[in-house]
Amino acid sequence: MSERIYASYWMETGDDPTRAAEVIAGEQSSGTFVALPTETPELKARSGARVERLEILDASSTPSLPGGMASKVYTRCNMEISWPLENIGPSLPNLMSTIAGNLFELRQVSGLRLTGLRLPSAFATAYPGPAFGIAGTRRLTGVAQGPLIGTIIKPSIGLSVEETVQQVRELVQGGVDFIKDDELQADGTQCPFDQRVRGVMRVINEHAQRTGKKVMVAFNLTGDLDQMRRRHDLVLAEGGTCVMANLNAIGLVGLLELRRHAQLPIHAHRAGWGYLSRCPQLGWDYAPWQAIWRLAGADHMHVNGLRNKFSEPDDSVIAAARAVLTPVMPQAAMEAMPVFSSGQTGLQAADTYRAIACTDLIHTAGGGIFGHPQGVAAGVSALREAWVAAVEGIPLEQHAQTHPALRAALGFW
């Protein structure tokens, strides 16, 4: 029996659910809107998608999305559809077209969300996945255990090269492990990429020569393919240890080509994730989405953060982090490091640790570090001590009694 691709969905339909599921299976494989003589039983058996499971959940009198067929009742269900691998081969771009293509537009569908994905081992053979992952990131940063304490250059955009370099200088002197560009900071005239890299890496390299600690900086090289390759090579030549790309901006092929070229970890930012996920009745769950990007080569994956400044609830954030820490498939872990960000401080450390039961993560705090009343170094120290308390199971207020930077931070966090 040939290997198959399995995708799970939440579906809402004004049609008979069984018929709607079959329409989706046909549309996404050998069928079309009318029966054709060339779609023989033999061809359909060989290349047609199959509805593997259909579970009725409940119903609504109104549709979740516009444009569907009129009905008095809209049935909601969980379903699983499978495709023969031979339809597309182990190709991630064509996988995307198959599991997340025209089916979202069908009239029979008044709500559809991709919730799960199981892939055959051929994908692990075709795609090497992250080149560095958790182990490589720890090796390059020298942080053997505990979370990487990180931050984002703030303001997000508008600083000059000199102002950016000064922020980096304060951060490395303060003991930070990881620094990243904001996703909006790329190659503007106020802070050109090449000048920013050279200026920042002078500080990073000098600090490493003095102390032996080389802070990882994720430079945002988002651009077209030639720009990204050239920018990566500049970071590498200057002694940098990480590059960053905005996944939804560069697309799947952009990341695949960057992964083939890169000799550095790829910090993957999910800017735009909200338009794929925020409507509960449309789009993607994070678990199948991140699996595709890890296969494509992302070493770090953003998962938002607990009690964040955005709209995502905490249970969704934790589910995202757990997904990133789960093997993509039994045959290949393709480990990546979850990145917590967005309105983060040490107040989230204990709950984050309790939820994922490990410290294989990057915890980035912008205002939570820069806003410390005693300065950047105290901000870094406070966030680190919050994690010490979290791992050791010590109440934060109790730990703060013997750690002045943490005690001061509690007043503004």
N, C-alpha and C positions, 0 to 999 in steps of 0.2 A: 504493500500500500504506500502511495506517495506521501511525502511529508506535507503538512498543512499549516496554514496561518490561521490563528484564532483571534477574533476581536469580539469584545463584549460591549454592549450598548444599553443605555436606558432609552426607551422609545415611547413616544406618545403618538397616537394615530386616531383619526376619525374613521378610518376604514376598519374592516375586520383585521385584527392583529396578525393572524396567520397569513392572510393575503398580503398585508403590508410588508411583513418580514420577507416573504417570497419575492415581492417586487424589489426590495432592496438587494436581496441576493442576486436576482437577475440583472438589475441595473449595474451592479458592481462586478459582474463577470460576463457570462455569455449571452444574456438576454437583452431585450430592449422593450419598447412600449407596445410592440405587436409581435405575435408569433411569426417566426421566419422559418421557411423550409430548411434552411442551412443549419439551423440549430437542432441538429438531430439528437435523438436520445443518447447516441454514443458520444457526441461532442459534449452534451450537457453533463453526462456522467464523468467525462474526463476533465472538463474545464469549468463547470458551473460551481458557483458558491453554494454552500449548504447552510440551512438554518439548523443549528445544532441544539438550540435550547430556546424556549419561549415561555416565560413565566409571567402571568398576569398579576399586576399589583393592585391597581385601583383605577378609578375613572374620574373624569371631570366633565362638567357641562360646557366648559369654554376651552378653546385651544390656547396653548401657551405661546405659540408663534403665529403670525399672520400668514396668509397665502395658501393655507392648506385647504383640503376639501371640507365643505360644510357638513356638519353632522350634529346630531342631538347628544352624542356621547363621544368622549375622547378617552380611549383606553390607554393606560400606562403599563408598561411591562419591561422586564429585563430580557434581553435576548443575546445569543451568541451566534455568530456567523463564521464559517470557515471557508478558506480558499485553498486550492492546490498550490503548493509552492511553484510548480512548473508554469503557472500562469504568468508570473513576473520574474521568477528567479530571486536570488537573495539581493534585491535592489531596494535600498531605503527610499529613494525618490518615488519609485513605482509602488512601494508599499504605502506611502502617504496617499497616493492617488486612489489606491484600492480601498483602504480602511477609512479614509477621511476625505473622500471626493464628492461626487455628485449626490450621494445619498442624503446629504444635509438639505438638498434643494427639492427633494421629491414632494409632490402634492400630498401623498399619503402621510407624510411626516408633519406633525404639528409640534414636535419636540424630539431632539435626538442628541445624545451625549455619549462620547466614546469613554468607556470606563475601565477597560482592561485589554491586555494584549499578550499573546503567547506566540513566540516565534520558533521556528525550527532551527536546529544547530547550524544550518548552512549560513545563517546571518553572522554567527560568531566567526565562522571561517572567512567570510567575505570582508568583515569589518573588524579591525583590531581593537576598536574601542579606545578608552583613555590610555595615553602613553605613560602617565605618571600616577594619577589617582591619589589615594590617601598616602600610600607608602612613599611615593616619589615626592609628594608635597612636603611630607615630614622630613625627608632626607635633605631637600633643598633648603628648608627653613631652619633645620637643626632643632625643631620642636618634636622631641621623641614621644612625648605624651601630653595629655591635656589639650584643650582647644587652642587653635591659633587665634590670638587676640589681634583683631584687625580694625581698620577704619577706612573711611572714604574721604578723599580730599574735599573739603567744603570751604566756601560755597561750591556748588556743583560745577559752575562755569563762571567765568569772569575774572579769575585770578590770572596774573601774568606768570610767566615762567619763573621769575625771581620769587614771587610770592608763593608759588607752588613749592619751589625748592626749599623755602624757609619752613613751610609746614612739614615737609618731609624731614628736614633736619631736626625739628622739635620732636617729631614722632619717633625717629630712630634713637635719639638720645633718651627718650622716655621709655624705651624698651618694647615697642610694638613689634609684632611678628609679621604683619601683613598690611599692605596699603594698596588701595585700588583707586583708579580713576573713576569718577562718576560716569555713567553710561552716556551722558550728554557731552562729556569732554573728549574731543577727538583730535581735530587738526585745525582749529580756528586760528585766525590771525592774532588773537590776544595771547594764545598759548600754543604755538605750533608743536606738532607731535615730535619732530626731530629735536628741537631745542629743549623741549620738556624732558625727553628721555635722557639726553646727554647731561642736562643739569641735575636731574634727580639721581641718575646713576653715579655721578661724581660723589654725591653725598653718601649713597648706599655703599659704594666701594671703599671710600675713605673710612666709614664707620666699620666695615667688615675687616679692614686691615688693622684697625686699632683694637677691635674687641673680639674678632672671630665670628661675630654674628652677622649674617647677611640677610637683611630684611627682604621679603618677597614683595615686589611691586607688580601689580597687574595693570599694564599699560593698555588703554583702550585703542586697539588698532583697527576697529570696525571701518570697512571701506570696500572698494572693489577688490577682486582677487589679487591683482598685481600690487595694489597698495598694501594689502595685508601681508603679502609675502615680503615686500621690501621693509615694511615697518617691523615685522617679526625679526628680520635679519639685523636690523639696527639694534633692537633690544638685545638680541643675542650677542652681537659684537661689543656692546657696551657693558656686558656682564650681567644683564638682567636675567631673571629666573621665572618670568610669567608674562603672558599676554592675555588680553581680555577681548571678547567679541560679543556683540549683541545678537543673539540667535535669530530672533524674528526679523532683524534687519538684513543679515547676510544670507539667511536661508540655509536649507539643508546642504545643498551643494557647496555653498561657501564654507561651511564648517568642515565638510569632508575634504575639500581641497586644502584648507588650512591645516587640518590634522595630518595630511600626507606630507606637507612641507615642514611642519613645526618640529623644533627640537626643544621646545619649552612647554610647560603645562598651559592648558587653555582654560581660562576662567570664563565660564559661560553665563552671561547675564540674560535674564528672561524678560527684559523690557517689552511690554505689549502683551504679557500673559493674560491680563485682565480681559482683553477682547476675545480671547479664546475660551475663557472659563467663567466669567463673572455671572452670566445667565445660567442658573442651574439646569435649565431645560435645553441647553444648546452648548456644543463645543466639546471640550476635553476635560477629563480628570487628569491630574498631574502625573499619575503613575505611568500610563502608557506614553505620554508625551516625553517625559524625561528619559525613558528607556531608549527611545529612538535617538535622542541627542547624545546619550552616553555611547551607544553603538557608533555614532558618527565621530566620537572622539573627545567629548567634553570631560575635563578633569575635575572641575568644580561646578556645581549646579546651585543656583539661587533657589531658596525655598521660602522667602519672606521671613517673618519672625513672630514670636508670640506677642500679643498685645501690640500689634504693629500699627503704623499710621494709615494703612490702607484698609480695604473693606474685607479682607480675607479673615475668616474666623480661625481661632487657635487649632481646632481639631483638623482643619484642612492643612494648616502649616505643618503640624506634626505628621500627618499622613504623607505629605510631600517629602519630609526629611526621611521618614522610614523607607519610602520608595527608593530614594537615592542610595540608601545604605543596604538595600536588598539586591542580590544578584539579578542581573538582567534576565538570565536564563540559567537553568541548572548546570549547563556545560561551561558557562563563562560568567564570572562575577562582574567583570568590567567595573571595578570599584571607582566611585567618584566621591568627592567630599562635599557634603551639603554646606551651603553658605547661608547663615542667618543674618538678616539685615532689616532695615526699616524701623526706625524709632527704637532701637535697641539700647539697653543699659544693663547693668549688672542685676537689675531686678528680675530679669527674665532667665538668668542663668540656672537657678535651681529647678524651675519648672521645665526648662528645656532639657536639662540633664535627666530629670526624672522621666520624662516622656520618651527619650530615645535610648537611655541607659548606656551611653558611651560619650566620648569626647572627640570623636573623629569628625570635627567640624571647624568651620571658620566662623567666628562671631564678630561681626563688624558693627561698630558703634561710631557714628559721626559726632552728633551733638553730645552723646553720652560720654565721649572722651574730650572733645574740644571745649565743652561747656563747663568742665570742672573748675571750681573757683580757685583751685591752687595750681592750675595749669595743665598742660597736655600730659606731662610725665605722671602726675597724680591721677589723671583720668585713665591712663593705661594701667597703672598699678591698681586702681580701684576695680576695674573690670576684671583684671586677672585674679584679684583676691576674692571677688564675688564667685568666680568659678572654683577657686580652692574650697570655699565654704560649701558650694553646691556638691562637689565630689565627695567631700568629707562628711557631708550631712550635718553641718553646723548652721544653725540659724544665722541669717545674714546680719541681723542686729548684734548678735553675740560676737561674731567674727570681727565686726567693725570696731568693737571696743578696744581691740589691740592692734588695729590697722588704721592709722589716722586718715590716709587717703580715701579709704572706703567709708569711714565715718563721715567725712566731709561730703562725699558723693551722695550719700543717702539723703542729704538735705536738698539736692537739686534734681536727682533722678525722679 
